[in-house]
Amino acid sequence: MYRWEALPWRQIERDVFKLQKRIYRASARGDSQTVRTLQRLMINNRAAKLLAVRRVTQDNRGKNTAGVDGVSALAPEDRLELADGLKVGAEATPVRRVYIPKPGSEELRPLGIPTLHDRALQTLVRFALEPEWEARFEPNSYGFRPGRSCWDAIGAIFQSVSKMDKYVLDADIAKCFDRIDHDALLKKVNAGPTITRQLRAWLEAGILDGETLFPSEQGTPQGGAISPLLANIALHGLEELVQARFPRRREWVNGKEQNIAPPHVIRYADDFVVLHRDEAVVREARQVIAEWLKGMGLELKPSKTRVGHTLREVDGRAGFDFLGFSVRQYPVGASRSGSKSNGQRIGFKTLIRPSAEAVKRHVARLREILDRHRNAPQEALIGHLNPVIRGWSMYYSTVVSSQTFSKVHHVLFQMLRGWANRRHPNKGGRWVGRKYWRAGDGLGWIFKPPGKAVRLASHMDTNIVRHAKVQDARSPFDGDWVYWGSRLGRYPDVFPAVARLLKNQKGRCPRCGLFFKHDDETCVDHIQPKSQGGAAGGSNIQLLHLHCHQGKTAEDRRRGVNDNHRVTEEPDEAKVSRPVLKPSRSGDTPA
């Protein structure tokens, strides 16, 4: 009926979201029958199938990654054919095994890449399941959930320990994605028979590693659209378990009645911490959790699970690391509250910084780039360093990072001096400095080629801005656009120019008129092409959805305008061709 580009995408997005909001509300009030009915409508809805195909073939950054069938890109007419052929409950093809480096380790992380057809089908099923579980997930679960990020998890930790020193169980689940028991998971999902058959088909489809097909008897391979949701479902109930085992109570301590709160459990994917003032409670919680995980075929990883304390040293170490952040309290003198030592209350200050391991990985990454570009032009080196510097700095821009940024900046300066001196072994230091730094131009020691606009970003250019943690029970499926729209421009990985555009456009895309959502790919676009006299910035730029920008670019090309390209740099040289919200769980480089 329509060509792909002529489909009424605005109405399609509205229809899918309205149905998701109905599923969310039915799940929130416990109406499971209505949830199942609406989920059947979703998986058979043509609008949902079309939107799932667009997410996989246009919006997703991995759209050019092929599965076992070798298909990595589709023409518009092929996308329509794919949408028409989506049917939940059919067979599934094996995933293609690839390996990527694991930050901070010599191990490789295995990924399973499904075919484009299975990715689109998984996205369709996720449309149906995610709203139901968003209404049920625990408030302190932050990993792989829409509208939530690692900064929210760190904010929850700070709220828990900022006014009280506590013992902490810093835990990690061994190979969580690879060991989840299929039967236990499907029983917990408790979906309708059609969705259950499809989930089992994906879980048991097998893994093609090279030319060898391995059976997948357990686990849910990382790399699929639905794998993070299934992992969150598998671990759902951990917070409720601990709080039910150690409920709030009142006890007499030193002649005074005190209110003992239950432990705080804060989870990001398969990493979690348990915080409480009583060491015995934390150690018992470790045993309770280990026993509970056995029901899902999982276990704690001994090498990454320890009991510590936020203020005092335990086993030679105070504080703990979580998601690349170091959380620790420092004594600051006598206080009415705080930890008691030698009969005197010791006050403390809670500081969250980049962890030493994360700094070490980042410096190693910078050194690797310099070594790989020993003979490259200065401008090319800057182009490779800037995304790493900006991304790492923005990831840690919500905590006490100024001193760390200064130290890393100094280390990078020394490495750059070595890079420059190596290129000119017969020249003096002043000559080398004038060639590669613009100190004589009144700009200070700026690593910048003469006569060029490009310059090296500095860690210290990143402002420290505190992140407002998401409210506990909030979800984007509740439809409160005032709340979610106001949060978009304040996320740490949203560049200032993008935040200004979000504010000026009131959170809407001017081309399709829809609000930007948590997982939308966006880019900055020239309203009037520069070849027609349009300015490079100012009022001539707008923020569009990536698919809206692609449609506008195609229209400009048909009119003979060729320079309305995808903008990748702002006036302040910050890259903006990225999602509005893409937090990373890595302590090294944000996504």
Secondary structure as UniProt FT lines:
FT   HELIX           4..6
FT   HELIX           9..28
FT   TURN            29..30
FT   HELIX           32..43
FT   HELIX           46..54
FT   HELIX           55..59
FT   TURN            61..64
FT   TURN            68..69
FT   HELIX           76..84
FT   TURN            88..89
FT   STRAND          95..101
FT   TURN            103..104
FT   STRAND          108..113
FT   HELIX           116..134
FT   TURN            135..136
FT   TURN            139..140
FT   TURN            143..144
FT   TURN            146..147
FT   HELIX           150..161
FT   TURN            162..163
FT   STRAND          167..173
FT   TURN            174..175
FT   HELIX           176..179
FT   HELIX           182..189
FT   HELIX           193..203
FT   STRAND          207..209
FT   TURN            210..211
FT   STRAND          212..214
FT   TURN            222..223
FT   HELIX           227..235
FT   TURN            236..237
FT   HELIX           238..245
FT   STRAND          249..253
FT   TURN            254..255
FT   STRAND          256..260
FT   STRAND          264..268
FT   TURN            269..270
FT   STRAND          271..276
FT   HELIX           279..294
FT   TURN            295..297
FT   HELIX           302..304
FT   STRAND          306..309
FT   TURN            315..316
FT   STRAND          320..322
FT   TURN            323..324
FT   STRAND          325..341
FT   TURN            342..343
FT   STRAND          344..354
FT   HELIX           356..372
FT   TURN            373..375
FT   HELIX           378..395
FT   TURN            396..398
FT   HELIX           402..423
FT   TURN            425..426
FT   HELIX           429..436
FT   HELIX           439..441
FT   TURN            442..443
FT   TURN            450..451
FT   HELIX           459..461
FT   TURN            472..473
FT   HELIX           476..478
FT   HELIX           481..488
FT   TURN            489..490
FT   TURN            492..493
FT   HELIX           496..504
FT   TURN            505..507
FT   TURN            510..512
FT   TURN            518..519
FT   STRAND          521..526
FT   HELIX           530..532
FT   HELIX           538..540
FT   STRAND          541..545
FT   HELIX           546..558
FT   TURN            559..560
FT   TURN            571..572
FT   STRAND          578..579
//
